[in-house]
Amino acid sequence: MEFIIDTVNLEDIKEAVEYMPIVGVTSNPSIVKKTSPKDFFKHMKEVRKIIGKERSLHIQVISKECNEIVKEAHRILEEIDDQVYIKVPVSYEGIKAIKKLKAEGVNVTATAVYDLMQAYMALAAGADYIAPYVNRIGNLGADPMELIDELSNRIIIDNYDTKIVAASFKGVEQIKNALNNGAQAITAPVGILKQIFKNPNIEKAVDDFNADWYSMYGEGKGICDL
């Protein structure tokens, strides 16, 4: 199970990796726009410095034609490092690019997945991660959890070395359901992941425990003060 964050905001990334078991960072042009760095490559190098090589970094191409996608992928790898996962939308040209990049040994995240057959194509093309858009699929009247479940089963049946990284979330419940239906990873904004800890019952439980402790040993006297 992997928790990945959808942001290139450096402060958000620093906080997330300090507090939570974050194993990677994903980005796309819309995510980048929220921060709007003047020097894209310099900024992404800063992201890599924060997360280190032990965490994954996923950067999306913007071209729509195969050869241009591959060219952009090469530029990203040259500017950042060869461990970057190149995010490629699963279009007709995109699937061709995924095949080419995997033939070169490049890490690939297949993204913008709305349909199971799209996912199967990316799976057969050798993508390392496949990113179904959970909330967007639901908004179109389809069942994203069914897609994740069937894709997960296919990965197991055919013994593919591919992970589902569910994306596009509006709340914690969608994240939980994606993981429970077979996604090996999720990528979500930091703000949504922090909502996991906003349950007021957590704070109340801690306050109750502390009240009992201080009633025995004195107000403000912690374990280290004994």
C-alpha positions in Angstrom: 0.0 0.0 0.0 1.5 3.3 -1.1 0.5 6.9 -0.2 1.6 9.4 -2.9 0.8 13.1 -2.9 -0.5 15.3 -5.8 1.4 18.5 -5.4 4.6 20.4 -6.3 4.2 22.9 -3.5 7.6 22.5 -1.7 6.3 23.4 1.8 3.4 20.9 1.4 5.8 18.2 0.3 8.2 18.9 3.2 5.3 18.7 5.7 3.8 15.6 4.2 7.0 13.5 4.1 7.8 14.6 7.7 4.4 13.6 9.1 3.0 10.9 6.9 4.3 7.7 5.3 4.5 9.3 1.9 6.4 7.3 -0.8 6.2 9.6 -3.8 5.0 12.8 -5.5 2.9 13.0 -8.7 2.3 16.0 -10.9 0.6 17.1 -14.0 0.2 20.5 -15.8 -2.8 21.4 -13.7 -1.0 20.6 -10.5 2.0 22.5 -11.6 -0.2 25.5 -12.4 -1.3 25.8 -8.8 2.3 26.6 -7.8 3.4 28.1 -11.1 7.2 27.9 -10.7 9.1 30.2 -13.1 11.8 27.6 -13.7 10.0 24.2 -14.0 13.1 22.0 -14.1 14.8 23.8 -11.2 11.6 23.5 -9.2 11.3 19.7 -9.9 14.9 19.2 -8.9 14.0 20.8 -5.5 11.1 18.4 -5.2 13.6 15.5 -5.8 15.9 16.9 -3.1 13.1 16.9 -0.6 11.8 13.4 -1.3 15.1 11.8 -2.2 15.7 8.9 -4.5 13.9 6.4 -2.2 10.6 8.0 -3.1 9.1 8.1 -6.6 8.6 11.2 -8.6 6.0 11.2 -11.4 6.2 14.0 -14.1 3.7 14.3 -16.9 4.4 15.1 -20.6 2.2 17.6 -22.4 2.6 16.5 -26.1 -0.1 14.5 -27.8 1.9 12.8 -30.5 4.1 9.8 -29.8 7.5 11.0 -31.0 7.1 14.3 -29.2 6.0 12.5 -26.0 9.2 10.4 -26.2 11.2 13.5 -26.8 9.7 15.3 -23.8 10.3 12.2 -21.7 14.0 12.2 -22.6 14.3 15.9 -21.7 12.7 15.3 -18.3 15.0 12.3 -17.6 18.0 14.4 -18.6 17.1 17.4 -16.5 16.0 15.5 -13.3 17.3 11.9 -13.2 16.7 8.6 -14.9 14.5 7.4 -12.0 11.6 9.7 -12.8 8.3 8.0 -13.7 7.1 9.6 -17.0 3.3 10.1 -16.8 1.7 9.4 -20.2 -2.1 9.7 -20.9 -3.5 6.5 -22.3 -4.5 7.8 -25.7 -3.9 6.1 -29.1 -0.6 8.0 -29.5 0.1 7.7 -25.8 0.0 3.9 -25.8 2.5 3.8 -28.6 4.7 6.1 -26.6 4.4 3.9 -23.5 5.6 0.9 -25.6 8.6 2.9 -26.9 9.5 4.2 -23.5 9.3 0.8 -21.8 11.4 -0.7 -24.6 14.1 1.8 -23.5 13.7 0.8 -19.8 12.0 4.0 -18.8 9.7 4.1 -15.7 6.1 4.9 -16.9 2.9 5.9 -15.2 -0.1 5.5 -17.5 -2.6 8.2 -16.6 -6.0 9.7 -17.6 -7.5 6.2 -17.4 -11.3 6.2 -17.5 -12.1 2.8 -19.0 -11.1 -0.8 -18.2 -9.9 -1.5 -21.7 -7.7 1.6 -21.6 -6.2 0.1 -18.4 -5.7 -3.3 -20.1 -3.9 -1.7 -23.0 -1.6 0.1 -20.6 -1.1 -3.1 -18.6 -0.1 -5.0 -21.8 2.2 -2.2 -22.9 4.2 -2.6 -19.7 3.3 0.5 -17.6 4.7 0.4 -14.1 1.7 2.3 -12.6 -1.8 2.7 -14.0 -3.8 5.7 -12.8 -7.6 5.4 -13.0 -9.4 8.7 -12.3 -11.8 7.7 -9.5 -13.9 10.8 -9.0 -14.0 11.7 -12.7 -15.1 8.2 -13.6 -17.9 8.4 -11.0 -19.0 11.8 -12.4 -19.4 10.1 -15.8 -21.8 7.6 -14.3 -19.5 4.6 -14.3 -18.2 2.7 -11.3 -14.5 3.4 -10.6 -14.3 0.7 -7.9 -15.4 -2.0 -10.3 -12.7 -0.9 -12.7 -10.1 -1.0 -10.0 -11.3 -4.4 -8.8 -11.2 -6.0 -12.3 -7.9 -4.5 -13.1 -6.4 -5.7 -9.8 -7.7 -9.2 -10.6 -6.2 -9.1 -14.1 -2.8 -8.1 -12.7 -2.9 -11.0 -10.3 -4.2 -13.6 -12.8 -1.6 -12.7 -15.5 1.2 -12.0 -12.9 1.9 -8.4 -14.1 4.5 -6.3 -12.3 2.2 -3.3 -12.4 0.6 -1.2 -9.7 -2.7 0.6 -9.7 -2.2 4.2 -8.4 -5.8 5.5 -8.0 -6.1 9.2 -8.6 -8.7 12.0 -8.7 -10.3 12.1 -5.3 -12.8 14.4 -3.5 -12.6 12.8 -0.1 -11.2 10.2 2.2 -14.0 7.6 1.6 -13.0 7.3 -2.1 -9.4 6.7 -1.1 -10.4 4.0 1.4 -12.7 2.3 -1.2 -10.0 2.4 -3.9 -7.5 0.7 -1.6 -10.0 -1.8 -0.4 -10.9 -2.7 -4.0 -7.3 -3.5 -4.9 -5.4 -0.3 -5.7 -1.8 -0.8 -4.5 -1.3 3.0 -4.3 -3.3 6.2 -4.3 -2.2 9.8 -5.1 -4.1 12.6 -3.5 -3.7 16.2 -2.4 -2.1 16.7 1.0 -5.2 18.5 2.2 -7.4 15.4 1.7 -4.9 13.1 3.4 -4.8 15.4 6.4 -8.6 15.1 6.7 -8.0 11.5 7.9 -6.8 13.0 11.2 -9.6 15.7 11.6 -12.0 13.4 13.4 -12.8 15.2 16.7 -13.0 11.9 18.5 -9.3 11.5 18.2 -8.6 14.7 20.1 -11.2 13.9 22.7 -9.7 10.5 23.4 -6.3 12.0 23.9 -7.7 14.7 26.1 -9.5 12.1 28.2 -6.3 10.0 28.6 -4.3 13.0 29.6 -6.9 14.1 32.2 -6.7 10.7 33.8 -2.9 10.8 33.8 -2.7 14.3 35.3 -5.3 13.4 38.0 -2.7 10.8 39.2 0.6 12.6 38.8 -0.2 16.3 38.8 -1.2 18.8 36.1 1.4 19.3 33.5 3.6 16.5 34.7 4.4 14.3 31.7 6.2 10.9 31.4 9.6 12.6 31.0 9.0 14.6 34.3 8.6 11.5 36.4 
